[in-house]
Amino acid sequence: MNRLYNLDYLRGLAAFGIMIYHYLIWTVDEFSADTFMGRFGIYGVSIFYVLSGLTLYHVYGNRMNPSKQEVILFFKKRIFRIFPLLWLVTIVAIILFKKSPNLYDLLLNLTGLFGFIKWDKYFSPGVWSIGNELVFYVFFPFFILFIKKFKPFMLALTIFLLGCYLYFAFVKLNPQLTLSQQWKNYLNPLNQVFLFLGGFLIGFFFHQTKIKNTIIFALTILAFTAFTFYPASGNTINLVTGTNRLVFTFFCFLICFCFYKLTFKFPTFIHQPLTILGETSYSVYLLHPIVWILTGYANGVFSKYNFHAPARLMLSVFLTLIISYYVYQYFEKYFIKLGQTNKSNPAELPLYKS
């Protein structure tokens, strides 16, 4: 199995883009649905979900047997990959916000159960998506089991999850209200899991498909152009309701498919930074709100320097990238290794750390 470097690129760029999106809305204001950043702020996380399903299929699709032992090993690796940084960010966020947390909500966050029970109760921006991801991991062994042994069940499950997706897009979410007014409904894992399933199915149907890079490049340009200029305006609720939800979902699937099938490798001076950004994407995603709070405190403590908004933004980006690199190298990787069951077996190595 080869490492999918191009998916590293996309994951890193998505994390970087979401960081920039948050820093801009916290500095300036919300973006509308007709702006690229308004669209990326919504669908950047969707790309994460598609990539997660795709890369998990790439790693486990051929070698994971739907047995009790294999499922336990899968969840062991997921726990060591996800929870240490989630715990760290949750605790630091509680300290920085200086608020006593509801103990029940804290317990749900530390156990990861908030994604199943109270998906809108989290302590740091962005953590909601990790709760969703933990729910998706419960679906994953069933995807493997059904796709290998009970394909009619897989078809039924796919239709059910697509139905949930359509229900939220056309019924549950009201286009007459803002997205922030319906944030809890939007965060519902049943409104997101079809994206994860879509990535899984892309891996299943196209893992042996080979397409010329020229065609993939053309499709990539087409996908990003359509994503940017497709007519949608107003509040970002218009991006996640009605037909627009299906159109932008297709764009996300197409973008991930293109990076999946792209065999082009950038020159080292581009490849190396993008690979590092991909490897540190989990830290970038979870730590950037923490860094933003810290630069705000610094601005207050060192008020005589009076950081202007652009200066704070650039400082926050720089610190996020540096801190994330070291957190990945000396914190995340330590726990990743603890989660490996057999260091001598290459199949056990985290080829792509979703």
N, C-alpha and C positions, 0 to 999 in steps of 0.2 A: 504494500500500500504506500502510495506516495503522499507526501504532505501537500495539501492544497494551498499553496502560497497565495494564489489569487484570492482565495476566500479570506486569508489573513489580511490582504490589502483592503478588501471591502469592509471587513469587521472593524479594522482600525480606523478607516475613513469614516465609518458610521459613528463610532464612538467620538471621534474628534468633532464631527459635525454636530452631534447632539450637545457636546460641551459648548461649542461656539453658539449654538442656538440658545441654550440656557443663559449663557453669559450676556448675550445681546438682549434677551427679553428682561433680564434682571437689571440691565443698564438702561435700556431705552423703553421698550414697550412690547406688547404682544404683536405678532405678525398676523396678517390676514391670510385667507385661503389662496389668494392669487399670487403670493410671494413664494419664492423657492424655499426660504427658511421656514415659512409657515407650514409648507408641505413636508419638508424634511423633519421638522420638529415632531410631526405626528408619525410619519412613516419610517423615520430612521429606526425607531424601536421595532417596527414591523419587520424591517430588514433583519434585525437581530434574530427575531423569532424564526423567520424563514431559514436563515443561516444555521440556527441551532438544530432544526429538524434535518436539514440537509447534511450537515457535518456529522451528526450522530448516526445517520444512516450510513454515511461513508465509513465511519469507524466500526460500527457494530453490525451493519446490515448483513454481511456475509458470514461473520464468525460468531455472532451471538445466538445461542440456542435458547429458546424460551423455556428455560429450566429454572428451578428455584435458586440454584447456585449462581447461575449467570445473572439473574436479576439482582441477587444480593450484591454481587461484585459490581454491577452497574451502579447501584445506588450508593455503594461505598465510595466509589470514585467521584460520583456527583456531590456527595456530602463534603468530601475533603476539598473539592474544587470550589464549591459555592459558599459554604457556611463560614469559614474563618474570616474572610473579608467582609461578609455580610454582618457578622457579629461586631467586628471592629468598627465599621462605619455606623452601625446602629448605636453603639455605646458612645462613640465620639460625638455623634449628632445630638444625643440626649444631653451630654455634658455642655456642648456649645450653646444649645438653645436654653439651657438653664431652667428646664421645666421638669417637674416630677411626672414621669410617665404613668399611665394607667398600667397597673401590673399585669392585667390580663392581656392587654395589647402588646406589652413588652414580651410576655411569654410566647404569644403567637408569632411575633417577629423572630425571636431567638430560635424557635423550633421550626420556622418556615411555614407554619400552619396558617398564617394570616392570608396566604394566597388562596386557601381553601374556604376560609370562614369569613374574614374581614379584610378583603383585598384592598380596601381604601385606607386602612390604618397602618401607616408606616412612618418612620421617624426621619427619613432623609429623602429628598427628591430623587426619583428614579428607582427607588427600592421596590416600588409596586411591580415593576416588570420582572424582578427576580422572584417575587411571589408567584406571578404567572408562570414563570419558567419552571418552578418547582412542581406546579400542577401538571405541566406538560410532560415532565419526567415520569409521572405516574401513567400517563397515556402511552409512553414510548414502548414499554415491553409488550403491551397489547397490540400496538402497531406491528411489531416484529412477529409476534405469535400469529396474528391474523393473516399477515401478508405471506407468511410461509406455509401455514397449515390450514387456515380457514378463510380463504379469499372472499367468499360471500359475506362473512362477518365484517371483513375489512371494507367491502363496498357499502354495507349497511352503516358502519360507523362513519365512513366518509360522508355519506348522504346526511346523516344526523348532524355532524359537526358543520357541514355546509349550511344546513337548515338553521342551526343556531346563529351562524354568521349572518345569514340573510335576515333572520328575525331581528337582530340588533340593528342592522343597517336600515331596514324598512319599517320596523314597528317600534322597537324599544327606545331607540334614540330619536328624539323629536327635533327636526331641523329648524323649528321655530324658536328653540331655546339654544343658548350658547353651550359650547362643549364643557366649559367649567361648571355650568349648572347641572350637568349630567355626568360629571367625571366618574362617579362611583359606578354607574352603569357601563361606561366605556371601559373601565378597568376590569370588568368581570372576565375571568379567564375563559368563559365560554364565548366571549366576543373576540378572543384572540387566538384560541387554540387551532383554528383552521389554518392560520398562517404557519404555525409549526408543522402541521400535517402537510401543508403544501410543500414545504421544504423537504420533508421526508419523501413525499411522492416524486418530487423532482429527482432526488437521488435514486429512487427505485426504478423509475422509468428510463432515466437517461444516463445511468452510471457507465454504460458501455458505448454510449453514443459519441462519435467523433465528428467535430465540425471544424472547418477551416477557420483560422484566426481572422481572416479578412471578413468572413461572414459574421463572426462573433463581434468584432469591432463595430461593424455596421449596425448590428442589432443593439449593441450597448449605447451607441450614439443616439439611435432612434428612441430607445427606452428613456434615457435621460432627457432628451428633448421633449418627448411627449409628457413625461413627468413634470417638467418645468412649465410647459406652455398649454397643457390641457386646460380648457376653460372652466374655472371654478373660482368663486369669489366670496366675499363676506366673511363671516365667522368660520373658524376651522371646523365647526360642526358639519359644514357642507362638504368636507373632505371625507367624512366617515359615515355618511348617510346616503341612502338611495343608490342610484346607479354609480355615482362617483366613488363609492366605497369599492365596488367591484372593479372599476377602471383602475384606480390607484393600486389596488391589490395585485391586479395583473401586471402593472408596471414593476412592482416590487419582485414578483415572481420572475419576471423577465430579466431584471437586473441581476438577481442572484444566479439565475440560470446561465447568463452570459459569463459571469465571473467564474462559475463552476466549470464551464467548458473551455474557458480561455487557457491556452497552454503557453502563452507568451510570458517570458520572465524578464522583468525590467533589469537594466544595468545595475550593478552593485550599489552605486551611489543613490539609486532610487529604491531598489529592492530592500536594502538593509533597513533604512528608516521606516518604510512601510511595514516590513515584517515585525520590527520592534513595536511599532504602533499597534499592530494586530495582536501581538502577544500581551501587551499591556492594556488592551482595550477594556477588560473587566475593571481594572483599577481606575482607568481614566473615567469610565462611566460612573462608578460609584463614588470616587473621591473628589470629582470636580465641584460638587456643591459644598463639600467640606472646605476645600481650598478657598472658595468664594467667600464663605463666612469668615475665614481666617484673615483674608486680605481686607475685609471690611473692618475687623477688629484692629488690624494694623493701621488702617487709615485713621481710626479714632485715636489710637495711642500715639501715633506720630503725626498728629494733626498739622503740625507746622509745615510738613511737606505737602499736605493737601493734594493727595492723589486725585487727578481728574479721572473721569469715567474711562476714557480710552486707556490710560496708563494702568488703572486697576485691572481692566480686562486683559491687557497684554501680560501683565505680571501674573495674573491668575492662570492664564494659558501656560506660560513658561513653568510656573511652579507645579501645575497639575501634571505636566508631562514628565518633569524631573522626579517628582515624588512617586508618581505611578510606576516609573521604571524601577526605582529602588524597592518599592513595595512588592512589585512582581518578582524581582530577582531574589529578595531576601525574606519575603513573607509568603507570597502565593506559591512559589516553586517548592518551598519547604513542605507545605501541606499537600501539594500535588504528589510529591514523592512518597509521602506517608500513605497516600491513597492507592499507590501502585501495589499490585498484589504479587508481581513477579518481575523484578527489575531486569532479569536476564532474558525475558521474553519480549521481543519488540512489539508484539501484538498488544501488550499491556501498556505501552507508552502512550501518553496523551498526544496523539498525532495532531489533533486540533482541539484546542481547549475551549469548549463552548461554555 
